Amino acid sequence: VHRHEPPVSATPVKILLEDKEREFLVPVHTSGRYYRNTLVAILMSDFLSFASAVNRLDRLMSGLMIVPTSSPCAQKLTHEFVSGTVRKEYVARCKG
């Protein structure tokens, strides 16, 4: 199957928080249908030796992601999302 990805922005990934002790970071995720140029792929290419997606945003959403930078942190955060200890929340800004 041949897929066309939208153009990749030259704007660097903005990281709002990096917690080295707890081994995660919080970047801003832009919306887009990427298969190869995903947020995790860009982070691993530019910043990290390990990154994992433990939550996702719906395709047309942009927002904040929690990205673990170690396997133990990824397992812990995945468990917290599955058990409901951590949850995501959408906030919409509407006009009209």
N, C-alpha and C positions, 0 to 999 in steps of 0.2 A: 504494500500500500504506500502510495506517495502522498506525503502530507506537506503542506506549506505552513510554516510558522510565521507569526507576525514579526515584523522587524524588531530586533533587539535594541533597546534604548542604550545610548552611550552614557546615560546618567548612572553613576555608581550606586550600589546598594547602600541605603542609609541604615546604619545600625544605631538604634536608640538606646540600647542597654546591653552591656556585656558583663556577665557575672562569672568571673574565672573560677571562683571558689565553688559555686554550685554548677558550673560547667554548662551554661546555656547563654544564648544571646537572643535579642529581640530585634529583628530587622523589619523594615517596612516592605511589604510585599505588594507589588503592582499587579494588576489583573492582566490576564492574557492566557492564551491557549498554547503553552509551550510544552514540548515533549523532551527536547534536549537542553534548552536554555532555561531550565527551571531555577527557582531561587536557590535550592540546595546545591544544584550543579554549579551555579555562579559562586556561591560561598566557598565551595570546596576548591574551585579553580583559583579564586583570588585570595582567600583568607585562611581556610581551615584544612586540616588533614582528615577530620571527621565531621560530618553534619548529617542530621537525620530529620525527616519531617514526621512529627508526631501528631500534628493536626493539620487541617487544610482549610482554605477559604473556598467558597463556591467560585466557580469560574469567572463570573463577572465582578467579583468583589476585590477590593484592595484593602489592605489593613496591616495589622501586626501579626507576626508569627512567633511562636516559641521554637527555637532551633537548638536542640541539645548538641553539645560539642564532644560528647563521649557516649559510649555504648551504655554504661550503667545509668547515666542521666536519661538517655532515650527510653530505656526500659521502665524507669521510674515514672517519667512523664506520661508514657503510653498507658501505664496502669492507672494513673490518676485521671486521665481523660476517659478511659473505659469505665472506671468505677464511679465517675461523676464528681469526684473531689474537685476537679478543675473543669470548667466549662467555658465555651466561647460565647461571646455576646455580640450581636450586630447592632450598630447604631446607625440610623439613617438620617440624612439631612435632606429635607424636602422643600421644594419651593412651590407655593401656590396651594 
